[in-house]
Amino acid sequence: MGVAYSWQEFYEAAVRETDFRKLQDCIAKAEQAIQQRLSASPPPLTEAAELEAIGKTLTALMVLKIERARQKSDNGHRPKFDLDEVVGGYTA
């Protein structure tokens, strides 16, 4: 998956993280990168395509948080899955 926006690299790092102990930090970094981007160029100055990508990414990060909460009592690792599955096939 190519990175169209600088904040996406943090999201991709969170999606690829297989250690649940590190996942919370990765999610926080992704959310912080998105907040910094929106602060630098808030809507309506941000492109519609980027705003759509941000919305989908925030939803996917919420899914990761829920998954982390469910798996927290497991062995600290989560099953690997396709990046596109997490965001409903969306690619920027």
ZIFEN-V323395 format. One record per residue. N is the residue number from 1. RES is the residue in three letters. SS is DSSP state (helix for helix, strand for strand, loop for the rest). Layout:
# ZIFEN-V323395
[[N	RES	SS] [N	RES	SS]]
This chain:
# ZIFEN-V323395
[[1	MET	loop] [2	GLY	loop] [3	VAL	loop] [4	ALA	loop] [5	TYR	loop] [6	SER	loop] [7	TRP	loop] [8	GLN	helix] [9	GLU	helix] [10	PHE	helix] [11	TYR	helix] [12	GLU	helix] [13	ALA	helix] [14	ALA	helix] [15	VAL	helix] [16	ARG	helix] [17	GLU	loop] [18	THR	loop] [19	ASP	strand] [20	PHE	helix] [21	ARG	helix] [22	LYS	helix] [23	LEU	helix] [24	GLN	helix] [25	ASP	helix] [26	CYS	helix] [27	ILE	helix] [28	ALA	helix] [29	LYS	helix] [30	ALA	helix] [31	GLU	helix] [32	GLN	helix] [33	ALA	helix] [34	ILE	helix] [35	GLN	helix] [36	GLN	helix] [37	ARG	helix] [38	LEU	helix] [39	SER	helix] [40	ALA	helix] [41	SER	loop] [42	PRO	loop] [43	PRO	loop] [44	PRO	loop] [45	LEU	loop] [46	THR	loop] [47	GLU	loop] [48	ALA	helix] [49	ALA	helix] [50	GLU	helix] [51	LEU	helix] [52	GLU	helix] [53	ALA	helix] [54	ILE	helix] [55	GLY	helix] [56	LYS	helix] [57	THR	helix] [58	LEU	helix] [59	THR	helix] [60	ALA	helix] [61	LEU	helix] [62	MET	helix] [63	VAL	helix] [64	LEU	helix] [65	LYS	helix] [66	ILE	helix] [67	GLU	helix] [68	ARG	helix] [69	ALA	helix] [70	ARG	helix] [71	GLN	helix] [72	LYS	loop] [73	SER	loop] [74	ASP	loop] [75	ASN	loop] [76	GLY	loop] [77	HIS	strand] [78	ARG	loop] [79	PRO	loop] [80	LYS	loop] [81	PHE	loop] [82	ASP	loop] [83	LEU	helix] [84	ASP	helix] [85	GLU	helix] [86	VAL	helix] [87	VAL	loop] [88	GLY	loop] [89	GLY	loop] [90	TYR	loop] [91	THR	loop] [92	ALA	loop]]
